[in-house]
Structure formats: C-alpha cells, structure tokens
Amino acid sequence: MHDFHFFGGGWMMFIWWFLIIVLVIVVVRALLNTNQKESNNDTPLEILKRRYANGEIDKEEFEKRKKDLLK
C-alpha cells in the first residue's frame, strides 16, 4: 500500500532521520560549548564592566563592586 522511497525506502528512512537528528544535536552542543568556553575566560572585572555596559547595574553599584574587587 505505502511505498517508502524516501532516502532509500523502508528502514533506511528511519536511519537517515536518526542521523540527521544526531547531527543537529552535535552541532547545537558544539555551539553551546564554544560560548561557555569564551565566557569562562573573563575576569571578574570584565564581567562587572559588561554588566554595567548592559545596564544590569547602575554606576554606584559598579563603583562599589569595582572597589571591592581591586582590594
């Protein structure tokens, strides 16, 4: 009744879909791992500067924390 001629037919269709899903997972994990490595190399002062630049903290909080870090 149903002819499975997609990517080779029958079980091959499931194998191809499995491989495609595995490939997507590997690529996503690689991208996430790259982002984590880059952010782990930041010093506390660089993180503080980035938070201030993004508007997460105000100038008063920035100066207070900067003073604590430089002690």
Phi and psi in degrees as GROMACS dihedral restraints (atoms count N, CA, C in turn):
[ dihedral_restraints ]
;  ai    aj    ak    al  type     phi  dphi    fc
    3     4     5     6     1  -101.4    20    10
    4     5     6     7     1   128.0    20    10
    6     7     8     9     1  -100.0    20    10
    7     8     9    10     1   118.4    20    10
    9    10    11    12     1   -93.9    20    10
   10    11    12    13     1    91.5    20    10
   12    13    14    15     1  -110.7    20    10
   13    14    15    16     1    18.3    20    10
   15    16    17    18     1   -84.9    20    10
   16    17    18    19     1   117.0    20    10
   18    19    20    21     1    56.2    20    10
   19    20    21    22     1    35.6    20    10
   21    22    23    24     1   109.8    20    10
   22    23    24    25     1   -12.6    20    10
   24    25    26    27     1    81.9    20    10
   25    26    27    28     1   159.0    20    10
   27    28    29    30     1    55.7    20    10
   28    29    30    31     1  -128.9    20    10
   30    31    32    33     1   -67.5    20    10
   31    32    33    34     1   -24.7    20    10
   33    34    35    36     1   -60.4    20    10
   34    35    36    37     1   -33.1    20    10
   36    37    38    39     1   -60.3    20    10
   37    38    39    40     1   -44.8    20    10
   39    40    41    42     1   -68.1    20    10
   40    41    42    43     1   -37.7    20    10
   42    43    44    45     1   -64.4    20    10
   43    44    45    46     1   -43.5    20    10
   45    46    47    48     1   -62.2    20    10
   46    47    48    49     1   -44.5    20    10
   48    49    50    51     1   -63.7    20    10
   49    50    51    52     1   -39.2    20    10
   51    52    53    54     1   -60.9    20    10
   52    53    54    55     1   -45.1    20    10
   54    55    56    57     1   -64.3    20    10
   55    56    57    58     1   -38.9    20    10
   57    58    59    60     1   -64.7    20    10
   58    59    60    61     1   -44.0    20    10
   60    61    62    63     1   -64.4    20    10
   61    62    63    64     1   -42.6    20    10
   63    64    65    66     1   -62.2    20    10
   64    65    66    67     1   -41.8    20    10
   66    67    68    69     1   -61.7    20    10
   67    68    69    70     1   -43.0    20    10
   69    70    71    72     1   -62.7    20    10
   70    71    72    73     1   -43.2    20    10
   72    73    74    75     1   -63.1    20    10
   73    74    75    76     1   -42.3    20    10
   75    76    77    78     1   -63.0    20    10
   76    77    78    79     1   -43.2    20    10
   78    79    80    81     1   -65.1    20    10
   79    80    81    82     1   -44.0    20    10
   81    82    83    84     1   -63.2    20    10
   82    83    84    85     1   -44.3    20    10
   84    85    86    87     1   -63.2    20    10
   85    86    87    88     1   -39.4    20    10
   87    88    89    90     1   -63.4    20    10
   88    89    90    91     1   -41.6    20    10
   90    91    92    93     1   -66.1    20    10
   91    92    93    94     1   -42.1    20    10
   93    94    95    96     1   -66.5    20    10
   94    95    96    97     1   -38.2    20    10
   96    97    98    99     1   -66.5    20    10
   97    98    99   100     1   -38.1    20    10
   99   100   101   102     1   -63.2    20    10
  100   101   102   103     1   -43.2    20    10
  102   103   104   105     1   -64.2    20    10
  103   104   105   106     1   -37.4    20    10
  105   106   107   108     1   -67.9    20    10
  106   107   108   109     1   -39.7    20    10
  108   109   110   111     1   -64.1    20    10
  109   110   111   112     1   -40.1    20    10
  111   112   113   114     1   -65.9    20    10
  112   113   114   115     1   -41.0    20    10
  114   115   116   117     1   -75.9    20    10
  115   116   117   118     1   -23.7    20    10
  117   118   119   120     1   -74.4    20    10
  118   119   120   121     1   -15.6    20    10
  120   121   122   123     1   -87.2    20    10
  121   122   123   124     1    -4.6    20    10
  123   124   125   126     1   -74.9    20    10
  124   125   126   127     1   140.4    20    10
  126   127   128   129     1   -79.6    20    10
  127   128   129   130     1   161.7    20    10
  129   130   131   132     1   -57.8    20    10
  130   131   132   133     1   -35.6    20    10
  132   133   134   135     1   -67.9    20    10
  133   134   135   136     1   -38.5    20    10
  135   136   137   138     1   -65.3    20    10
  136   137   138   139     1   -39.4    20    10
  138   139   140   141     1   -63.9    20    10
  139   140   141   142     1   -42.6    20    10
  141   142   143   144     1   -61.8    20    10
  142   143   144   145     1   -44.1    20    10
  144   145   146   147     1   -62.4    20    10
  145   146   147   148     1   -40.4    20    10
  147   148   149   150     1   -66.6    20    10
  148   149   150   151     1   -40.4    20    10
  150   151   152   153     1   -63.5    20    10
  151   152   153   154     1   -39.2    20    10
  153   154   155   156     1   -66.6    20    10
  154   155   156   157     1   -42.8    20    10
  156   157   158   159     1   -65.0    20    10
  157   158   159   160     1   -33.9    20    10
  159   160   161   162     1   -80.1    20    10
  160   161   162   163     1    -6.1    20    10
  162   163   164   165     1    82.6    20    10
  163   164   165   166     1    14.4    20    10
  165   166   167   168     1   -73.1    20    10
  166   167   168   169     1   -29.2    20    10
  168   169   170   171     1  -131.2    20    10
  169   170   171   172     1   155.7    20    10
  171   172   173   174     1   -90.3    20    10
  172   173   174   175     1   177.3    20    10
  174   175   176   177     1   -62.8    20    10
  175   176   177   178     1   -40.0    20    10
  177   178   179   180     1   -61.1    20    10
  178   179   180   181     1   -46.9    20    10
  180   181   182   183     1   -64.0    20    10
  181   182   183   184     1   -40.1    20    10
  183   184   185   186     1   -59.8    20    10
  184   185   186   187     1   -48.9    20    10
  186   187   188   189     1   -63.9    20    10
  187   188   189   190     1   -40.9    20    10
  189   190   191   192     1   -62.3    20    10
  190   191   192   193     1   -47.9    20    10
  192   193   194   195     1   -70.3    20    10
  193   194   195   196     1   -35.1    20    10
  195   196   197   198     1   -63.3    20    10
  196   197   198   199     1   -42.1    20    10
  198   199   200   201     1   -61.4    20    10
  199   200   201   202     1   -43.2    20    10
  201   202   203   204     1   -63.4    20    10
  202   203   204   205     1   -38.5    20    10
  204   205   206   207     1   -69.5    20    10
  205   206   207   208     1   -34.1    20    10
  207   208   209   210     1   -86.8    20    10
  208   209   210   211     1     3.7    20    10
